[in-house]
Amino acid sequence: MIQAESAFNPKAISPKGAIGLGQLMPGTARQLGVDPYDIEQNLDGAARYFLAQLSRFGSVELALAAYNAGPHRIEEYSGVPPFRETRNYIARINRLSGGLAKQPSGAASGSPPTHGAFRSSAVLLN
């Protein structure tokens, strides 16, 4: 996700105002209680926000769509919204991860993925 969001540039700022590695919007960063300009806090906020979307929507694909377009859009369209940017975002992460977003909804909850670039990755939150 970080590669897709910011190309690993901690100083990235999107045209829409998203900040840092995880491209957190200022309001989202405030809501999460993180400084989006601080690398560790940005990554912590991005991980917590993504995990909240995963818990809320139950699938990696919908969590990615919510991360990109906003959770209200998932509810508005009862699924992945028809936005080219969001669909391209999910497709790009699928390419980068070896198909992580195509996992069945139950596969994302329990243990970490065991394939592709995520084989040895883990997210630890305090």
Buried (B, 14 or more C-beta within 10 A) or exposed (E): BBEBBBEEEBEBBEEEEBBBBBBBBEEBBEEBEBBBBBBEBBBBBBBBBBBBBBEEBBBBBBBBBBBBBBBEBBEEBEBBBEBEEBBEBBEBBBEBBEBBBEBEBEBBEEEEBEEBEBEEEEEEEE
